[in-house]
């Protein structure tokens, strides 16, 4: 996905630049396997598969040199300061005095955004921070993050907290042209049939999430075939926007193990029946039709693991790929002509 900045009018790629970028991408696709970037091998969800954790390989922040009566914080590249409550052990009175001195220091030092991570055991800090101009930015179980924007002559351009939930659906079709469908115990539309799926966990890849959800709900182990499509909506859970990504998967076993907590019924349903079933939503039919069209045209949306050249962070690159058989046939046609 392109960074938001690349989508603005000022940063639209001209045609020569785009063609150069496209050429580099095609070249990168065929790098030797010894390089850092390579196309992923077929993913298979193993039982008790450990969740991969990525760590930053570059200095995102550093400890700021401060007087003893000022909160010790980490500075970022935007001249912001983050104070972690677990690094401080103060009562309300001492916290109030130290906060005032710290704000004076940070203002003179031309720092910009000041962030406080306040944990449950420091809940009495919250009203003091609010009295001193701090507002809520986001919260998770056990911790709330509050901030204050110091520059008076510069508008606040801090990003909002994560506002989009990401879900996945697993489109699993077996060799008998049957699609794996479930009827949820607490379905929005009672007795309806849909694809197994759910929310992506933090720091979990889309493909891994789809395979995990299918295994948890149905007991079917799978491997990756193609990304199919995505649906984008607003006004969802907690007022967030919602991204739903459908991933086509190949089943490695056919015996069910139903999740009784979430799933009321499940079955292998013939594709022809699925596309005409009155209890299948039209959008879910479209998912299957789209994948069948990809197969007919020899297309897939595949994925490659890569590493950012500067940040040294792993990421997944998704792109359209034509099946090798089709590529060879086209090459032969060109040679014959």
C-alpha positions in Angstrom: 0.0 0.0 0.0 1.3 3.4 -0.9 2.0 5.8 2.0 -0.7 8.5 2.3 1.8 11.2 1.4 2.3 9.6 -2.0 -1.4 9.9 -2.8 -1.6 13.7 -2.5 -1.7 15.9 -5.6 1.8 17.2 -5.0 3.3 13.7 -5.0 1.6 12.1 -8.0 4.2 10.1 -9.9 4.8 11.1 -13.5 4.8 8.4 -16.2 8.6 8.0 -16.6 9.0 7.8 -12.8 6.2 5.3 -12.6 7.7 3.1 -15.3 11.1 3.2 -13.6 9.4 2.1 -10.3 7.5 -0.7 -12.1 10.7 -1.9 -13.8 12.5 -2.0 -10.4 9.6 -4.0 -8.9 9.7 -6.6 -11.7 13.4 -6.9 -11.2 13.0 -7.3 -7.5 10.5 -10.1 -8.0 13.2 -12.2 -9.6 16.0 -11.6 -7.1 18.0 -14.7 -6.2 16.8 -16.4 -3.0 20.0 -15.4 -1.3 18.9 -11.8 -1.1 16.9 -10.4 1.8 13.7 -10.1 -0.3 12.0 -13.2 -1.6 8.6 -14.4 -2.5 7.1 -16.2 0.4 6.8 -20.0 0.3 3.3 -21.4 0.7 2.3 -20.6 4.2 1.0 -23.5 6.3 -0.5 -22.9 9.7 1.1 -25.3 12.2 -0.5 -26.0 15.5 0.9 -23.8 18.3 2.8 -21.7 15.6 4.6 -18.9 17.5 3.6 -15.4 16.5 6.4 -13.6 14.8 7.5 -10.4 16.5 9.3 -7.6 14.6 11.6 -5.2 16.4 12.9 -1.9 15.2 16.5 -2.1 13.8 17.0 1.7 13.9 17.0 4.2 16.7 13.4 5.5 17.0 14.1 7.6 20.0 16.8 8.4 22.6 17.0 9.4 26.2 17.0 13.2 26.6 19.5 14.9 28.9 17.4 16.7 31.5 17.8 18.3 34.9 17.0 16.1 37.9 13.8 18.0 38.6 12.5 17.3 35.1 10.8 14.1 34.0 13.2 11.7 32.2 11.8 11.0 28.8 12.6 9.7 25.3 12.9 12.2 22.5 11.8 11.4 19.0 12.9 12.8 15.6 10.0 15.4 15.7 11.3 16.9 19.0 8.6 15.2 21.0 9.1 13.8 24.5 7.5 10.6 25.8 7.4 10.0 29.6 6.7 6.4 30.8 4.9 6.4 34.1 6.6 3.2 35.1 9.9 5.1 35.2 8.5 7.5 37.8 7.5 6.9 41.5 5.8 10.0 42.7 2.8 10.9 44.8 0.2 13.5 43.6 1.8 16.5 45.2 5.3 15.7 43.9 4.0 14.8 40.5 2.2 18.2 40.2 5.4 20.1 41.1 7.6 18.1 38.8 5.2 18.5 35.9 5.2 22.3 36.2 9.0 22.4 36.1 9.2 19.9 33.3 6.7 21.9 31.1 8.7 25.1 31.7 11.9 23.2 30.6 10.4 21.6 27.6 8.9 24.9 26.4 12.2 26.7 26.7 13.9 23.7 24.9 11.4 24.1 22.0 10.1 20.6 22.4 6.8 20.0 20.6 4.5 17.1 21.6 4.7 15.9 25.1 3.4 12.4 25.8 2.6 10.7 29.1 2.0 6.9 29.4 -0.1 6.6 32.5 -0.8 3.2 34.0 -3.7 2.1 36.1 -1.7 2.4 39.3 -1.1 6.1 38.5 -4.7 7.0 37.7 -4.5 9.9 40.1 -2.1 11.6 37.6 -4.9 11.9 35.0 -6.8 14.9 36.4 -3.5 16.7 37.1 -2.4 16.3 33.5 -5.8 17.4 32.3 -5.6 20.5 34.5 -2.3 21.3 32.7 -3.6 21.2 29.2 -3.1 17.5 28.4 -5.8 15.6 26.5 -6.5 11.9 25.8 -4.9 10.4 22.7 -5.6 6.6 23.1 -6.0 3.9 25.7 -5.4 0.2 26.0 -6.1 -2.2 28.9 -4.2 -0.9 31.8 -2.7 2.2 30.2 -3.8 5.6 28.9 -1.7 7.9 26.7 -2.2 11.7 27.2 -0.5 14.5 25.2 0.0 18.2 25.1 1.1 20.2 22.0 3.4 22.9 23.2 4.2 25.2 20.2 1.8 28.2 20.2 2.7 29.4 16.7 2.5 26.0 15.1 -0.7 24.0 14.4 -1.1 20.6 16.0 -0.4 18.0 13.3 -0.3 14.9 15.4 -1.8 11.7 13.9 -5.0 10.3 15.4 -4.8 6.9 17.0 -5.5 3.8 14.9 -9.0 4.3 13.5 -9.4 1.2 11.3 -10.1 -2.4 12.4 -8.8 -5.1 10.0 -10.6 -8.4 9.5 -10.0 -11.4 7.2 -12.2 -14.0 5.6 -10.9 -17.4 4.4 -12.1 -18.5 1.0 -11.4 -22.3 1.1 -12.3 -24.4 -1.9 -11.6 -28.1 -2.1 -10.9 -30.3 -5.1 -14.6 -31.2 -5.4 -15.4 -27.5 -6.0 -17.0 -27.0 -2.6 -16.5 -23.9 -0.5 -16.1 -24.0 3.3 -19.0 -22.0 4.9 -20.0 -21.4 8.5 -23.1 -20.1 10.2 -22.2 -18.1 13.2 -23.8 -18.6 16.6 -24.3 -14.8 17.1 -24.8 -13.9 13.4 -26.1 -10.5 12.4 -28.3 -12.3 10.0 -29.6 -15.5 11.7 -29.0 -18.8 9.8 -26.9 -17.0 7.1 -23.9 -18.7 5.6 -20.6 -16.9 5.3 -16.8 -17.5 5.0 -14.9 -18.3 8.3 -12.9 -15.4 9.5 -12.3 -12.7 12.2 -10.2 -9.9 13.3 -6.4 -9.7 12.7 -4.4 -9.8 15.9 -1.7 -7.2 16.6 1.5 -7.7 14.7 -0.1 -10.6 12.7 0.1 -10.8 8.9 -3.1 -10.9 6.8 -2.4 -14.4 5.4 -1.5 -15.9 8.7 -4.6 -14.4 10.3 -6.8 -15.9 7.6 -5.3 -19.4 8.1 -5.5 -19.1 11.9 -9.2 -18.0 11.9 -10.1 -20.9 9.5 -8.3 -23.4 11.7 -9.8 -22.0 14.9 -13.4 -22.0 13.7 -13.5 -25.1 11.5 -10.4 -27.3 12.3 -9.3 -27.1 8.6 -5.6 -26.5 8.1 -4.7 -24.5 4.9 -2.1 -23.0 2.8 -2.1 -19.7 0.9 -3.3 -19.4 -2.7 -4.2 -15.7 -3.4 -5.6 -12.6 -1.9 -9.0 -12.1 -3.5 -10.4 -8.7 -2.6 -11.0 -6.2 0.2 -14.0 -4.4 1.5 -13.7 -0.9 3.1 -16.5 0.5 5.3 -17.0 3.2 8.0 -19.0 3.5 11.2 -18.1 0.0 12.5 -17.2 -1.4 15.9 -16.1 1.4 18.4 -16.9 3.9 15.6 -13.9 2.7 13.6 -13.6 2.2 9.9 -13.4 -1.5 8.8 -11.1 -3.3 6.3 -12.1 -6.9 5.4 -9.6 -8.8 3.3 -10.6 -12.1 1.7 -7.8 -14.6 1.3 -8.1 -17.7 -0.9 -6.7 -20.8 0.8 -6.2 -24.5 -0.1 -7.4 -27.1 2.4 -4.9 -29.6 3.7 -7.6 -31.7 5.4 -11.3 -32.1 5.1 -12.5 -33.2 8.6 -14.2 -30.5 10.7 -13.5 -29.5 14.3 -16.2 -26.9 14.9 -15.6 -24.1 17.4 -18.7 -24.5 19.5 -18.3 -21.1 21.1 -18.6 -19.1 17.9 -19.9 -21.5 15.2 -23.4 -23.0 15.1 -23.1 -24.9 11.8 -20.5 -25.5 9.1 -20.2 -27.5 5.9 -18.7 -28.0 2.5 -21.2 -26.4 0.1 -21.0 -26.9 -3.7 -20.0 -23.6 -5.4 -23.1 -23.7 -7.6 -25.4 -24.0 -4.6 -23.5 -21.3 -2.7 -23.9 -18.8 -5.6 -27.7 -19.4 -5.6 -28.3 -19.9 -1.9 -30.9 -17.5 -0.4 -29.0 -17.3 2.9 -25.7 -16.2 1.3 -25.3 -12.5 1.2 -24.6 -11.0 -2.3 -21.2 -9.7 -1.3 -20.1 -13.1 -0.2 -21.1 -14.5 -3.6 -19.1 -11.8 -5.2 -16.0 -13.0 -3.3 -16.3 -16.4 -4.9 -17.0 -15.1 -8.4 -14.0 -12.8 -8.2 -11.7 -15.7 -7.3 -13.1 -17.9 -10.0 -12.5 -15.1 -12.5 -8.8 -14.9 -11.3 -8.4 -18.6 -11.9 -10.0 -18.4 -15.4 -7.5 -15.6 -16.3 -4.5 -17.2 -14.6 -4.1 -14.4 -12.1 -3.4 -14.2 -8.4 -2.6 -11.6 -5.9 0.5 -13.0 -4.2 2.7 -11.8 -1.4 6.4 -11.3 -0.9 8.3 -10.9 2.3 10.7 -7.9 2.1 12.8 -5.6 4.3 12.7 -1.8 4.2 16.1 -0.6 3.0 16.3 2.2 5.6 14.2 1.1 8.5 15.3 -2.5 8.3 11.8 -3.6 9.1 10.1 -6.6 7.6 7.0 -6.0 5.6 4.7 -7.8 3.1 4.3 -6.7 -0.5 1.2 -7.8 -2.3 1.0 -7.6 -6.1 -0.8 -9.2 -9.0 1.0 -12.1 -10.7 0.1 -14.1 -13.7 0.5 -17.9 -13.5 3.8 -19.1 -14.9 2.0 -21.4 -17.4 0.3 -18.3 -18.9 3.7 -16.5 -19.0 5.3 -19.4 -20.9 2.5 -19.6 -23.4 2.8 -15.9 -24.1 6.5 -16.1 -24.5 6.1 -19.0 -27.0 3.5 -17.0 -29.0 6.0 -14.1 -29.1 8.8 -16.3 -30.3 6.6 -17.9 -33.0 5.5 -14.5 -34.3 
